[in-house]
Amino acid sequence: MRDAVAFEEPSVGAMSKSGLSRNDLVARDAVDPLAPAREGFDLPPGLIYLDGNSLGALPRATAARVGETIEIEWGAGLVRSWNTHDWIAAPARVGAKIAPLVGAAAHEVIVADSTSVNLFKLVCGALGLRPDRRVILTEPGNFPTDLYVLQGIAGLLGSRVELRLVPRAELAGAIDEETAAVVLTHVHYKTAERWPMAEITARAHAKGALAVWDLSHSAGALAIDLGAVGADLALGCGYKYLNGGPGAPSFVFVAERWQEALASPLSGWMGHAAPFEFVDDYRPAPGVRRQLCGTPGILGLAALEAGVDAFAGVEMAALEGKGLALGDAFIDLVEARCELANLTLASPREAARRGSHVSFRHPDGYAIMQALIARGVIGDFRAPDILRFGLTPLYLRFADVWDAVETLRDVLASGDYRQPRFARRATVT
């Protein structure tokens, strides 16, 4: 067994080598204009939650909202609630609430299906808009479901499509006249490195290609402006920073200029122009509504709406600023307080190039994370060696960052993570 790493014991009001003290961070919390938003979440006492980038915390309003949907709308209203409680309009209503969080118009966003299904729909639709082109361009190491879906599309369409994976440093230069769609995740799920969305979108347009953005690790944490960057198509996750609950539905963005031309390959009845006419032939609905497919999950939509409502009155630039400041503090403190612990920063140091999570590499990353979770600091692990810490600005405090780093420091210094129980891999990491 290797020796534990030796660290000095912190004193009351200790200051890190970065110059930050816990008192400094408590003072930041005292003047944080977003601090009241924390009261809108049901966070277990004594726990530091650094995994909102994977599953958002439970808003206090969600249980009552879903309970009302179950007991009153479903229980008493039954099938009448499609009309009396306007269930039928829920995908568009919740989409309109998400729209300002991503810099879109209300009529450009709708909630439907999962991120995987929506990616399939949008990429197939983009290929239909560029029938004389065959290349789908993305990067190796993109989020696995994105790569798997793109591989599935290429397999389905055969010689009609070529999936081309180009390393990040070379990708902008690889966009050419053969490219139909550039498909990228705005914030990388492991490293938190963000793509310059405006630059890549402009490059795609200059070559006649379309840009499809996966916002799953940025919507609800960064100040995205799809309209300003001229984005064509986008999708995002409802259960990460939007706090919609496990398996919450996804959202779709289709720029107004493409809405009447973009065809969905999943021509389900809810995407029909008149679904309750029950005619045999499909006729697409106008606008973004044609991206609907099957019957919307009303319970999931109710929970997602409560999560999105938690952003009421929140200025997205301020939200992003706090998230990046939390990340800066986390990086500074880990490198100052845990400097001998064989941790390597995997995220960009420059805040402007980073999303709202921070990752470090360590050969024993999985075991370290399990030891942290056992002590009430919840992050997650991504193979092969990434410890990932989500810094959700709606409910994380600056003082939580200090306390989380001190816990990490103690786990490393004590060697506690070397207990065999922490090395046993669970199904979900």
N, C-alpha and C positions, 0 to 999 in steps of 0.2 A: 504493500500500500504506500502510495506517495505521501510525503509529508504535507500537512496543511500549510496554506500560505499564511505568513505572519503579517498582521496589520497592527498598527497602533490603535488602542481603544479610544473612541471619541469621547470628548468631555462635553458637559452641558454647554449648549450654544456653540458647539464646535464649528470651525470653519474649514472648508475643503481647501486643497491646494489650488483650486480654481478661483478661490476668493469668495465663494458662496458659503453662507452659513444657513442653518435651518431657520434662524430668525429672519434672515433676508427673504426667504421664501414665504414664511408666514406673513411678512409685511406685504409681499406681492398679492397674496390671497386677500388681504384686507382691503386692497384698492382695486381688485379685479372686478370689472363691470359685469362679467359673466358668472360670477360666484353664485348669485341667486338661482341660476338654472339648475344647480346641483340638487336643490330641494325638490325639484320635479322628478327625481329618480329614487327608486326604492333600493338603496345600496345597503348590503348587510353591514352592520357595525363591525369595526375592527378589521375590515378587509380592504385591501388596495387593489382595485380592478384595473389592470393594464391589458385588457383583451377586448376592448370595445371595437377594435378594428376587425375582430372575428365574429363576435356576437355582442351587440349593444346591450347596455344595462336596461332594466325594466323601468319604464316611466310609471310614476304613481297613478297616472290616469288610465293606464291600459286595462287593468283588471275591471274597473267599473265600466269602461267603454265596451269591452268584449262581453262582460256580463249582461249589459243592457241589450247588446245585439243578440245574445243567446236567449235571455229570458223574456224580453219584451218583443223584439222584432221577429225572432224565429219562433219562440215559444207561444206567444199570444197572436202575433201577426201572421205567422205561417207564410204561405206562399204569397199572401197579399202584400208582404213587405217589399217585394220587388217594385211595387208601385208606391205604397204608402210611406215607406222609409227610403225610397229611391235607391234601392240596392243596385239597380241597373246602371245608374250613373256613377257608382263608387269608383270604378277605375279611372274615369276622367277627372272626378272631383279630387281624388288623392294625387293624381298626376299633376293637376294644377297647383296643388300645394307644394309639390316637390320642385316644380319649375323654377321658382325664384332662387332655390338653393343651388341650382346649376346654371343660372343665367339663361334661362329659356323662357319663351312665351307660354302662357297657360295652355294654349291649344297645341303645343308641340310635344307634350309629355303625357303618357298614359301608363297606368300600372297593369301589368299582364305577365302571367307565367313566371318562369324562373330566369336567372341570368343566362343559363346555358341555352334554353329555348329561344330567348330573345336574341342572343348572339347568332344562333342559326338563322333566325328569320331575317335579321338585318344584313348579314353577310350575303345570304342568298339574294335578298332584294338588291343589294349593291351590285352584285354580279349581273343581275337583270338590267340594271341601269347602264352597264358598260359591257354590252354583249360582244364587242369586238376585242375584248381584253381577257386574259386568262389567269393572271397572276394575283394571288392573295399574298400580301407581304406582312410578315410579323417577325418577332424576335424569338430565338431559343430562350428558354427560361421564362417565357410568359406564363401566366397562371395556367395550370394544367387543364382545367376545363375549357379554356379558350383554345389551347392547342388541340385538345381532343375533338372539340366540335369542328374546328377548321380541318382537321384530318378526316373527320367524317364527311364533311362537305366535299372535300377533294375525292374521297373514295366514291361518294355517291355520283358525282358528276364526271368522274373519269378523266379522259383526255381534254375535256372542256376546261379544266382548272389545273393550275399548278400552285401548290402551296410552297412558298419560298421563305425559309427562315434565315435571316441575316443578323449578325451580331449588332448590338446596339450602336456601337461606334461607327458602323458602316451603313446603317439602315437608311438614313436620309439620302445618301448618295445612290442607294440602290433603287429608289423610286424612279421608274421610267415609263415609257410609253406603252409597255406591256402590262403595267400595274392597274388592276381594276380597283382594288381596295387595300388600304393600309389599315391593319387591325391591331391596335395596341391597347394595353392597360395603362391608364394615365399614371398611376402610382404602382410601382412594382410591389408585389405582395410580400416578397422576402426582404428586399433591401430598402424599400420606401423611396427609391430613386424615382423622380417624376420626369416624364417626358415634357419637353417644351411644346405644349399643345398647339399654340398658335404657329410656331415655326414649322412643325411637321405637317399640320393641316395646310398651310400655305404651300409647302413643298409638294404635297400630294396634288393640290389644285393646279399648280403650275405645270404638272405633268399630265393633267387630265384625269387623275385618280380621285377616289372618294376616301375620306377618313372616317373610320369607325372606332369610337373610343369606348373602352370599358372603364366606367367610373366607380367600380365596386369598392376600391380602397381610397377613394377621395371624396365622393359625394357625402355631404354632411360634415366634412372636416376642413375642406379647402374652399376658397372663394373661386369657384369655377364660373366661367362666363362663356358658355357654348356659343351664344349669339355673337359675341365680340370676336371670337377666334374663327368664326365662319364654319364651325363644325357641321358635318353632314348628318351623321347618325351616332347615337350613343345609347348605352344601357347602363344600368347600375343595380346594385344590391340593396334590398330593403332591410336586411337584418344586421348590418354592421353599424356604421355611424348613424343610420336613420332609425335605429332602435325599434324595428318592427317585429322583433321576436324570431325565434328559430324557424327557418324555412319561410320567412316572410316573402311575399311576391316581389318581383323585380319591376323596374320601370324602363320605359323606352322613350327615347327622344328621336324625333324625325323633324329636321328643319322644314319649315313651311314650304320651301321651294321644291322639296322632293315628295311631299305627301301624296299628291295625286298620281305620281308616276311610280312610286315604290310599291311593288307587289309583295305580299307575304306568301311564302311557300306553304304556310299552314292556314289554309283558307277555311277556318272554322266558322260556325254559325254566328258567333258574337262579332265577327269582323264583317258580317254581311250588312249591306246597306239597309235592309229591312228584315231582321232576323225572325220577326213574328208574322211574316207573311208566309213562311214555310214553303217557299217555292223550291223547285229542284235545282235550278241553276244559280251558281254563285255570282253575286254582284258586289264588289268591294264597297265598304262604307267610305264616305268621304273623310279626308283628313287622317289624323293619326289613329282614329278608331279602327281602321282596317288592320291594325297590328294586334287587335284582340283575336283570340282563337276560341277557346272553350269557355264554359261558364265560370265567371270569376269566383274565387274563394272569398266569401263575404267575411268570415271570421278573421282570416288573415289580413284582409283589407282594413277591418276595424282596428286591429292591433297596429298595423302600419300607420294608419291615420293618426292614432294617438302618439306614436313615435315622432312623426313629422310635425305634429302640433307643438312638440317640445321646442321647436325652433322659432316659435312665434316671437317677434320682436328682436331676434338675434341678427346682428349685422355680420355677414359672412366674412368680411375682411377682418373684423375683430376676432372672430372665431378662429380663423386661420392663424392670425398673429399669435394668439395665445397658444395654440397647438404647437407652433414652431418654437415658441419660447420655452414651452415645457420640454420639447425635444432637446433644445440647446442645453438646458439645465441638466437634463438626464445624462447627456453625453459628457458634459464637463465633470459631473459628479462621479460617474462610473470611472472615468479615466483618472480622476484625482484620488478617489477613495479605494479603487480596486486595481491600482496600477500594476501590481505584481501578479495578477491572476490569470494571465494568458488569454485575456479577452481582446478581441480584435473588432473594431468598429466595421460593420458591414454596410452601414447607411452613409449617404453623403453627409459630410460635416457641414457643408454650406446649407443653411436652412432653406433658401430659395429653391434648392434642388431636391428637397425632401418632402415627403408627405407627413402624416401625423402619427407615424410609428417609428421606432428606432430599433435597429437590430445589431446584435453583437454575435460574433462567432466564438465558439469554444468547443474543443474536441469532446467534452462531456456535457454539451449543451442540454441534452434531454434530461439527464439526471439533475443538473443544476436547476432547471425549470421545475421539475417535480418537487425538489426540496423547497423552492420558493413558494410554490402553491401550498405545500403543507404548512407553511408559516403565514399564509394569508395574503401573499402577493401573487396575483394571478396574471401571468402572461401566457405565451404559448411557444411551441417549438416547431421549426420547419426543417426537415431533413436537408442536408446531412448534419448541420452543426449550428443552426441559427436559433438564438434566443431572441424572441420578438416581443417588444413591449409597445402596446398601443397607448397613446397619450390623447385620450378623448377630451377635447377642451370643454365640452358642455358640463362635465361633472368631475373631472380630475382637478385636484388642487395642487399648487406648487409644493406645499409641504408634503404631499403624498409622494412626490418625486424623491425628496430627501429620504423619507422613511423607507421607500422601496429600495433605494440604493444602499442604505445601511443594512437592510435585510440581506440583499445580495452580497454585500461585503462580508457579513457574518457567515453566510452559507459557505462562501469560498474560504474564509479564514479558518473556519472550524473543520472543513473537510466533510461536513455533514452530508453533502450530496453523494458521497461515496458509499453510502449505505446501499446494500443490494436492492432494497425495495424501490429505490428511486431509479434504478436502471431498467426495471421491468416495463416494457413498452405497452401502453394501453392502445386500444384500437384507434382512438382519436387523440392526436397530439397537439 
